């Protein structure tokens, strides 16, 4: 099961990076970056379950909140408002 989850995470990261590089508009790139952070958060949660360490859950929660704030900031910048 571990290999299946890691393979799915790797394939999804590869697809998102392709979208990030090929994205024709900046908003496509922002959505790809947000998706990449969500996949990374899911990977941290999986590591927390695999290693039975709760600290990874705390790290994933903080990472998720910072990612959300970052995407909101970038979206506001793209809209033209400060």
Secondary structure, 3 states (H helix, E strand, C coil): CHHHHHHHHHHHHHHHHHHHHHCCCHHHHHHHHHHHHHHHHHHHHHHHHHHCCCHHHHHHHHHHHHHHHHHHHHHHHHHCCC
